Amino acid sequence: MSLVLYNLLAVHAIIDPICEPSILEDLRGEIESDLSMRLDALTGPKSLQDAIKYSVLNGGKRLRPALTLLSCQAAGGDKCDALAAGSALELIHSFSLVHDDLPAMDDDKLRRGQPTLHIKTGEAMAILAGDAMMSLAFQWITDPQQDVSIGNQLTQELADATTRMIVGQVYDTLGGFAADSTPAQKLKLTHQNKTAALIRAACRMGGICADSSDEQLKALTTYGEAIGLMFQIVDDLIDVTQSTEHVGKATGKDQQAGKLTYPGVFGPDESKAQVLHLRNEAKKAVIPLGDLAHPLIELCDYMAVRTK
Amino acid sequence: MSLVLYNLLAVHAIIDPICEPSILEDLRGEIESDLSMRLDALTGPKSLQDAIKYSVLNGGKRLRPALTLLSCQAAGGDKCDALAAGSALELIHSFSLVHDDLPAMDDDKLRRGQPTLHIKTGEAMAILAGDAMMSLAFQWITDPQQDVSIGNQLTQELADATTRMIVGQVYDTLGGFAADSTPAQKLKLTHQNKTAALIRAACRMGGICADSSDEQLKALTTYGEAIGLMFQIVDDLIDVTQSTEHVGKATGKDQQAGKLTYPGVFGPDESKAQVLHLRNEAKKAVIPLGDLAHPLIELCDYMAVRTK
């Protein structure tokens, strides 16, 4: 192990790893059952259905839908009312992974320990399945049984966050920053769009499903923005400190590809400090929501120290 | 010219070509100005904005948004209220062309007489720009100023039609039909999804923007389904009868690729007869809408005899 890698590992280990909170495990069951039910109901070519199921039902952590369900509860709602929005968010997340893995993009062959979709089915199906996953997500959040105002707000949130995620992917893969941007500015712009926007939307969509007050939605927004950025910094740290076997996808690739990362730009100590700062910001934001927000605090603590 | 090609040309020419109706030319100006305004307002990397503008503002016929505006008028609405929906439909149509042209899909190098987007920008940008075009379309139809019920219905229509369009593309590119399907069944299933679904949605979305009655929406739906299928049959006829120079994209490719086409499965005479039948069905459907539907009838007549 190189000295740099060793140091990064040590720094990332300053906070003792904690186990995944049981709340996440419990929610995962509900979310995967909702996803399975929806994907089993798909019509059209079985090959397309199989490709989508392969990409979605493959052992993901389900962090985004869990955040949606818990944010709905934290705003006083019933988490079942947020299941469709949570599943839609997971579908958008999965679509982004399928397209990002394509040969013309990151050219990844492994995802969650399994062959990526284009390796399994060929590129044409991976492109089309990714496209279908995006449009299906918008079908799922506009259930005719649901309040139309909520459906409209959910569409605005999801569409805006999806565009921002793609904008972030353009910055990350192809650049295109303003000429006078510093590396720190480029990094923040990339991460806030590529990863944080969808996590922020996950929290806000939970609040919207609970028909939350402006104050509740503001608290969830601040929480979501903080953990969204924190999530990506932790991801960058994991990329340089963990093995491919542990994470289930190729690690060390960002550095090799010369991509901007938090440990690369700020150094590991400063990256770690930012994780702690954002964790505190997130936890502070949801205090006004009272006891109902406790699971969000627990999930935030876990997200700060996860190792994969 | 081969004898087969000559015969097809002759058959397609049974109906005398008419000029593009002036109503389409007038609407095109309004639609393109709305599209330009929306695309100029995009934030994020200029390279992404340029890629989207290159794909969208390139001399398209704007048939889908024109149908949306005219359907809105035919249901008694103001066509300006349908501009956002029309532009969103054009964006979905353009996204589908960008992804269909990719090397892993149809591998087309020419579109409307210009290099396809991936030839111009590389594949990564073409994949991402296509993705962004889809999510932007959903942003455009859920304007916060608009009635939330209309926004919700537009999202349902657009998401459902987009999924069906992708399903049709899977059938067309990769197959996956039920084992006992006849060529005619396969062809109808492909075309109804790949092309007709979005044209049907274009008409229905116009009606929704006008807050149409159930009867009006039903008339527009029947019209849209008929011209949607008719459009693709005419496209198939154009592919075997017109030159690449005339059409501005490679022709004769469907036949070379062994794809199912109407002239291939039913023969040119029967294909032509189906065009006439569907034209009549469409025109009959909108009679109850009265004089306001006259432009839809004019557009239908043009769509039946267009040669590119």
Chai-1 contact restraints between the chains, C-beta under 6 A:
chainA,res_idxA,chainB,res_idxB,connection_type,confidence,min_distance_angstrom,max_distance_angstrom,comment,restraint_id
A,G44,B,V167,contact,1.0,0.0,6.0,A-B,restraint_1
A,P45,B,V170,contact,1.0,0.0,6.0,A-B,restraint_2
A,P45,B,G176,contact,1.0,0.0,6.0,A-B,restraint_3
A,S47,B,G176,contact,1.0,0.0,6.0,A-B,restraint_4
A,L48,B,V170,contact,1.0,0.0,6.0,A-B,restraint_5
A,H99,B,I127,contact,1.0,0.0,6.0,A-B,restraint_6
A,A104,B,E123,contact,1.0,0.0,6.0,A-B,restraint_7
A,A104,B,A124,contact,1.0,0.0,6.0,A-B,restraint_8
A,M105,B,A124,contact,1.0,0.0,6.0,A-B,restraint_9
A,E123,B,A104,contact,1.0,0.0,6.0,A-B,restraint_10
A,A124,B,A104,contact,1.0,0.0,6.0,A-B,restraint_11
A,A124,B,M105,contact,1.0,0.0,6.0,A-B,restraint_12
A,A124,B,T173,contact,1.0,0.0,6.0,A-B,restraint_13
A,I127,B,H99,contact,1.0,0.0,6.0,A-B,restraint_14
A,L128,B,I166,contact,1.0,0.0,6.0,A-B,restraint_15
A,L128,B,Q169,contact,1.0,0.0,6.0,A-B,restraint_16
A,L128,B,V170,contact,1.0,0.0,6.0,A-B,restraint_17
A,D131,B,I166,contact,1.0,0.0,6.0,A-B,restraint_18
A,A132,B,T163,contact,1.0,0.0,6.0,A-B,restraint_19
A,A132,B,I166,contact,1.0,0.0,6.0,A-B,restraint_20
A,M134,B,M134,contact,1.0,0.0,6.0,A-B,restraint_21
A,S135,B,A159,contact,1.0,0.0,6.0,A-B,restraint_22
A,S135,B,T162,contact,1.0,0.0,6.0,A-B,restraint_23
A,S135,B,T163,contact,1.0,0.0,6.0,A-B,restraint_24
A,L136,B,T163,contact,1.0,0.0,6.0,A-B,restraint_25
A,F138,B,F138,contact,1.0,0.0,6.0,A-B,restraint_26
A,F138,B,T155,contact,1.0,0.0,6.0,A-B,restraint_27
A,F138,B,A159,contact,1.0,0.0,6.0,A-B,restraint_28
A,Q139,B,A159,contact,1.0,0.0,6.0,A-B,restraint_29
A,Q139,B,D160,contact,1.0,0.0,6.0,A-B,restraint_30
A,T142,B,N152,contact,1.0,0.0,6.0,A-B,restraint_31
A,T142,B,T155,contact,1.0,0.0,6.0,A-B,restraint_32
A,T142,B,Q156,contact,1.0,0.0,6.0,A-B,restraint_33
A,V148,B,V148,contact,1.0,0.0,6.0,A-B,restraint_34
A,V148,B,S149,contact,1.0,0.0,6.0,A-B,restraint_35
A,V148,B,N152,contact,1.0,0.0,6.0,A-B,restraint_36
A,S149,B,V148,contact,1.0,0.0,6.0,A-B,restraint_37
A,G151,B,N152,contact,1.0,0.0,6.0,A-B,restraint_38
A,N152,B,T142,contact,1.0,0.0,6.0,A-B,restraint_39
A,N152,B,V148,contact,1.0,0.0,6.0,A-B,restraint_40
A,N152,B,G151,contact,1.0,0.0,6.0,A-B,restraint_41
A,N152,B,N152,contact,1.0,0.0,6.0,A-B,restraint_42
A,T155,B,F138,contact,1.0,0.0,6.0,A-B,restraint_43
A,T155,B,T142,contact,1.0,0.0,6.0,A-B,restraint_44
A,T155,B,T155,contact,1.0,0.0,6.0,A-B,restraint_45
A,Q156,B,T142,contact,1.0,0.0,6.0,A-B,restraint_46
A,A159,B,S135,contact,1.0,0.0,6.0,A-B,restraint_47
A,A159,B,F138,contact,1.0,0.0,6.0,A-B,restraint_48
A,A159,B,Q139,contact,1.0,0.0,6.0,A-B,restraint_49
A,D160,B,Q139,contact,1.0,0.0,6.0,A-B,restraint_50
A,T162,B,S135,contact,1.0,0.0,6.0,A-B,restraint_51
A,T163,B,A132,contact,1.0,0.0,6.0,A-B,restraint_52
A,T163,B,S135,contact,1.0,0.0,6.0,A-B,restraint_53
A,T163,B,L136,contact,1.0,0.0,6.0,A-B,restraint_54
A,I166,B,L128,contact,1.0,0.0,6.0,A-B,restraint_55
A,I166,B,D131,contact,1.0,0.0,6.0,A-B,restraint_56
A,I166,B,A132,contact,1.0,0.0,6.0,A-B,restraint_57
A,V167,B,G44,contact,1.0,0.0,6.0,A-B,restraint_58
A,Q169,B,L128,contact,1.0,0.0,6.0,A-B,restraint_59
A,V170,B,P45,contact,1.0,0.0,6.0,A-B,restraint_60
A,V170,B,L48,contact,1.0,0.0,6.0,A-B,restraint_61
A,V170,B,L128,contact,1.0,0.0,6.0,A-B,restraint_62
A,T173,B,A124,contact,1.0,0.0,6.0,A-B,restraint_63
A,G176,B,P45,contact,1.0,0.0,6.0,A-B,restraint_64
A,G176,B,S47,contact,1.0,0.0,6.0,A-B,restraint_65
